[in-house]
Amino acid sequence: MKLKWYGHACFLVESDTGIKVFTDPYPPGRTGYKPVEESADLVIISSPDDSFHCRADLIPGNPTVIDALKLAQENTHCVEQNVQIDAIETLEALDHPEHPPEANSMYRFVVDDIHIGHMGDVGNPLTPEQIEFFRNIDVLLTLTGGSPTIKLDDLKIALDQIKPRLIVPMHFRTLRYKPQNILWIESFLSYFEKSQQDFTCNCEVLLSKDQLPNETRVLVLDYV
């Protein structure tokens, strides 16, 4: 499986058979990240109305679009392109600085027998049900703190209970996307031992189930 970080909460997950899944596409003009030029078979969005997480219309290839919030609200799951998707409802921060908190979702899906979780735009401590939702996850695409997302102390509590095999940070401040309320990656990494951290100068990595670490590690990717 190939995992590629475009920026913000947008990843490409490509199976060994060539199925391409995108998560939470962003608007290039507002984030500063590059437009997505690769076509997709499937796009999963955590919210239908958050423009930083829902721009499936900008992904080439006429992909099937899955609204994970709708899945969560209907308490169901779906299988598209041989990819099973499950979701659970969340909220933005209760003390959101700009507007009342809006509903969104976290979701999980399976590619090449690797269970992948995406934290969407959750803004509050995870409930026991939400932590259980991510039980036995292999790769967790993880928020990294900063208003209006989940606070770092609350996030670390959840990660210590979920115990993903691999944490891939997202949604942090970069040289392209740097609103002052979003934290740099160093704040998130300070919660982990340096011996747990890996870095790549590339925006993509190849992963296989049997090569994933047995104990939680953090892998920091570059953006496209």
C-alpha positions in Angstrom: 0.0 0.0 0.0 1.2 3.5 -0.8 0.4 6.3 1.6 0.9 9.9 0.3 0.3 13.1 2.2 -0.9 16.0 0.1 -1.3 18.4 3.1 -3.7 19.3 5.9 -6.0 16.2 6.3 -5.7 15.0 2.7 -4.0 11.7 2.0 -3.9 9.3 -1.0 -4.0 5.6 -0.1 -3.3 3.4 -3.1 -3.8 -0.3 -2.9 -1.4 -2.9 -4.4 -4.1 -3.4 -7.1 -4.2 0.3 -8.0 -7.4 1.4 -6.2 -6.9 5.0 -5.2 -8.6 6.4 -2.1 -8.4 10.1 -1.1 -9.3 11.5 2.3 -10.6 14.9 3.2 -9.5 17.0 0.2 -8.7 20.7 0.8 -9.1 23.9 -1.2 -5.7 24.7 -2.7 -6.2 28.5 -2.7 -7.0 28.8 0.9 -4.5 26.3 2.3 -1.5 27.0 0.1 -1.1 23.3 -0.8 -0.9 22.1 -4.3 -4.0 21.0 -6.3 -4.5 17.3 -6.4 -3.7 16.2 -10.0 -4.0 12.4 -9.5 -7.3 10.8 -10.3 -9.2 8.8 -7.7 -11.5 5.9 -7.5 -12.9 6.8 -4.1 -13.0 10.0 -1.9 -14.0 9.9 1.8 -14.9 13.2 3.5 -15.4 13.7 7.2 -17.9 16.5 6.8 -20.1 17.6 3.9 -19.8 21.4 4.6 -16.3 22.0 6.0 -14.4 23.3 2.9 -11.0 22.3 4.4 -12.2 18.7 4.6 -14.8 18.1 1.9 -13.6 19.3 -1.6 -14.1 16.0 -3.4 -15.2 18.1 -6.4 -11.6 19.1 -6.9 -10.3 15.5 -7.2 -10.0 14.3 -10.9 -11.4 11.0 -12.2 -15.1 11.2 -11.3 -14.6 9.2 -8.1 -17.3 7.7 -5.8 -17.7 10.1 -2.9 -18.5 8.8 0.6 -19.8 11.2 3.2 -18.6 9.6 6.4 -20.8 11.8 8.6 -23.8 10.4 6.8 -22.6 6.9 7.4 -22.1 7.7 11.1 -25.5 9.3 11.5 -27.2 6.3 9.8 -25.2 3.9 11.9 -24.1 1.9 8.9 -21.0 1.1 6.9 -20.4 0.7 3.2 -18.1 -1.2 0.8 -16.9 0.6 -2.3 -14.2 -0.5 -4.7 -13.6 -3.5 -2.3 -12.9 -0.9 0.5 -15.0 -1.2 3.7 -15.6 2.1 5.4 -17.0 2.7 8.9 -17.5 6.1 10.7 -18.5 7.6 14.0 -19.9 11.1 14.6 -17.9 13.8 16.3 -18.1 17.6 16.9 -15.8 20.5 16.4 -14.5 22.2 19.5 -17.4 23.2 21.9 -15.6 26.5 22.3 -15.1 27.0 18.6 -13.8 30.6 18.2 -15.7 31.4 15.0 -19.1 29.7 15.1 -21.1 27.0 17.0 -19.5 23.6 16.8 -20.5 21.7 13.7 -20.9 17.9 13.3 -18.2 16.0 11.5 -16.9 12.4 11.7 -13.9 10.1 12.2 -13.7 7.1 10.0 -11.8 3.9 9.3 -11.2 1.8 6.2 -9.2 -1.2 5.1 -6.7 -1.4 2.2 -4.4 -4.4 1.6 -5.5 -5.7 5.0 -4.2 -2.6 6.7 -6.7 -0.9 9.0 -6.5 2.9 8.5 -8.2 5.5 10.7 -8.7 9.2 10.0 -9.5 11.6 12.8 -11.4 14.1 10.7 -11.7 17.4 12.5 -12.7 16.3 16.1 -12.4 19.1 18.6 -13.0 17.5 22.0 -11.7 14.7 24.2 -12.6 11.3 22.7 -15.4 9.4 24.4 -15.0 5.7 25.4 -17.1 4.8 22.3 -14.9 6.8 20.0 -11.8 5.2 21.4 -13.3 1.8 21.0 -14.1 2.7 17.4 -10.4 2.9 16.7 -9.5 -0.3 18.5 -7.0 -2.6 16.6 -6.2 0.2 14.1 -2.9 -0.2 12.2 -2.3 3.3 10.9 -4.0 6.3 12.4 -3.9 9.6 10.4 -3.8 11.8 13.5 -4.6 15.4 14.3 -1.8 17.3 16.0 -3.6 19.8 18.3 -4.3 23.5 18.1 -7.7 25.3 18.2 -10.3 24.4 17.1 -9.2 20.7 17.1 -8.6 18.4 20.0 -6.2 19.6 22.7 -2.9 17.8 22.8 -3.3 16.5 26.4 -6.6 15.0 25.5 -5.2 13.6 22.2 -2.3 11.9 23.9 -4.7 10.2 26.4 -6.7 8.8 23.5 -3.6 7.6 21.6 -2.3 5.8 24.7 -5.6 3.9 24.8 -6.0 3.3 21.1 -2.3 2.1 20.7 -2.1 2.4 16.9 0.9 0.6 15.4 1.7 3.7 13.3 0.7 7.3 13.8 1.0 9.6 10.8 0.5 13.3 11.8 -1.7 15.6 9.8 -3.4 19.0 10.1 -0.3 20.8 11.5 1.2 24.2 10.7 3.7 24.2 7.7 5.5 26.7 5.6 2.6 26.5 3.2 -0.3 26.5 5.7 0.4 28.6 8.8 -2.6 30.0 10.6 -1.5 31.0 14.0 -4.0 28.9 15.9 -2.6 25.7 14.3 0.5 24.2 16.0 3.8 23.3 14.5 4.6 19.5 14.5 7.2 20.0 17.3 4.4 20.5 19.8 2.9 17.2 18.9 6.2 15.3 18.8 7.1 16.6 22.3 4.6 14.1 23.7 6.6 11.1 22.3 10.1 9.8 23.0 12.6 10.6 20.2 13.2 6.9 19.9 9.5 6.6 18.8 9.9 9.1 15.9 10.7 8.5 12.3 11.0 11.1 9.5 11.0 11.0 5.8 12.0 13.7 3.4 9.4 12.3 1.0 5.6 12.8 0.8 4.9 9.1 0.3 5.8 5.8 1.8 5.1 2.1 1.0 3.6 0.1 3.9 2.8 -3.5 4.3 1.0 -5.2 7.1 3.9 -7.5 8.1 6.3 -4.6 8.3 4.3 -2.3 10.6 5.8 -1.8 14.1 4.4 -3.8 17.0 4.7 -0.9 19.3 3.4 2.6 18.5 5.7 4.7 16.3 5.2 8.2 14.8 6.1 8.7 11.1 6.2 12.3 9.9 5.8 12.7 6.1 6.5 15.8 4.0 3.6 17.3 2.0 3.4 17.2 -1.8 
